[in-house]
Amino acid sequence: PVGRPVIVEITSKDVIHNLCLTPMRMAQDATPGVRAHFWFRPTKTGKWDIICGQLCGPGHSGMKATLEVVEQKEFDEFMKDNGEEARKAAAAAATAPAPAK
């Protein structure tokens, strides 16, 4: 939601990647075996591209995602409809073992 802090945890399973969110002036390397964090506070609603900012291999050009910042009411509705599934996914991720070094 717009105006609320966002904390992103990032890691990699294979090689060094980089989560790059240029409009938010944020980038963080994703290093195998390391859990890194960054945070930001979105100031306006909209959709922005997320890319891999590190040339990482033949699939690099396909590493794209979208960040969507919405109003609090829309976020609350999304969480109401999808919250249980998100909680299960978050719990599974939190208990997953760290990648072997």
C-alpha positions as CSV (number, residue, x, y, z in Angstrom):
1,P,0.0,0.0,0.0
2,V,1.1,3.5,-0.7
3,G,2.8,5.3,2.2
4,R,3.6,2.1,4.2
5,P,7.1,0.8,4.6
6,V,8.0,-2.3,2.5
7,I,10.7,-4.7,3.5
8,V,12.1,-7.0,0.9
9,E,14.2,-10.1,1.7
10,I,16.3,-11.3,-1.2
11,T,18.5,-14.3,-1.8
12,S,19.5,-16.5,-4.7
13,K,19.7,-20.3,-5.2
14,D,22.2,-20.3,-8.1
15,V,24.4,-17.3,-9.0
16,I,24.5,-13.6,-8.1
17,H,21.4,-11.7,-9.2
18,N,20.3,-8.1,-8.4
19,L,16.8,-7.0,-7.6
20,C,16.6,-3.6,-9.2
21,L,13.6,-1.3,-8.7
22,T,14.8,1.9,-10.4
23,P,11.8,4.1,-9.9
24,M,12.2,3.6,-6.1
25,R,16.0,4.1,-6.4
26,M,16.5,0.6,-4.9
27,A,18.8,-2.2,-5.8
28,Q,20.1,-5.2,-3.9
29,D,22.4,-8.0,-4.8
30,A,21.0,-11.5,-4.4
31,T,23.9,-13.7,-3.4
32,P,23.6,-17.5,-2.9
33,G,23.5,-18.4,0.8
34,V,23.0,-14.8,2.0
35,R,19.7,-13.3,3.0
36,A,19.8,-9.6,2.3
37,H,17.1,-6.9,3.1
38,F,16.2,-3.5,1.8
39,W,13.3,-1.3,2.6
40,F,11.5,1.7,1.0
41,R,8.2,3.6,1.4
42,P,6.2,4.0,-1.9
43,T,4.9,7.5,-2.3
44,K,2.5,7.1,-5.1
45,T,0.3,4.4,-6.7
46,G,1.1,2.8,-10.0
47,K,2.9,-0.1,-11.6
48,W,6.7,-0.3,-12.0
49,D,9.1,-2.8,-13.6
50,I,11.4,-4.9,-11.4
51,I,14.4,-6.3,-13.2
52,C,17.6,-8.3,-12.5
53,G,20.3,-5.7,-12.5
54,Q,23.2,-8.2,-12.7
55,L,24.1,-10.1,-15.9
56,C,23.5,-13.5,-14.6
57,G,23.3,-16.0,-17.5
58,P,21.2,-16.9,-20.6
59,G,17.9,-16.4,-18.8
60,H,18.8,-12.9,-17.6
61,S,16.6,-11.0,-20.1
62,G,13.5,-12.9,-18.9
63,M,13.9,-12.0,-15.3
64,K,11.2,-9.4,-15.0
65,A,8.4,-8.7,-12.5
66,T,6.0,-5.8,-11.6
67,L,5.6,-3.9,-8.4
68,E,2.0,-2.6,-8.0
69,V,1.4,0.1,-5.4
70,V,-2.2,0.6,-4.4
71,E,-4.3,2.5,-2.0
72,Q,-4.7,1.0,1.5
73,K,-8.4,0.1,0.9
74,E,-7.5,-1.9,-2.2
75,F,-4.6,-3.6,-0.4
76,D,-7.0,-4.6,2.5
77,E,-9.4,-6.1,0.0
78,F,-6.6,-8.0,-1.6
79,M,-5.4,-9.4,1.7
80,K,-8.9,-10.3,2.7
81,D,-9.3,-12.4,-0.4
82,N,-5.7,-13.8,-0.5
83,G,-4.4,-13.4,3.0
84,E,-4.6,-17.1,4.1
85,E,-2.7,-18.3,1.1
86,A,-0.1,-15.5,1.6
87,R,0.3,-16.5,5.3
88,K,0.9,-20.1,4.4
89,A,3.5,-19.2,1.7
90,A,5.3,-16.8,4.1
91,A,5.3,-19.5,6.9
92,A,6.8,-22.0,4.4
93,A,9.4,-19.6,3.3
94,A,10.4,-18.7,6.9
95,T,10.9,-22.3,7.8
96,A,12.8,-23.3,4.6
97,P,16.4,-24.2,5.2
98,A,19.0,-21.7,4.0
99,P,20.8,-22.7,0.8
100,A,23.9,-24.9,1.3
101,K,27.2,-23.1,0.8
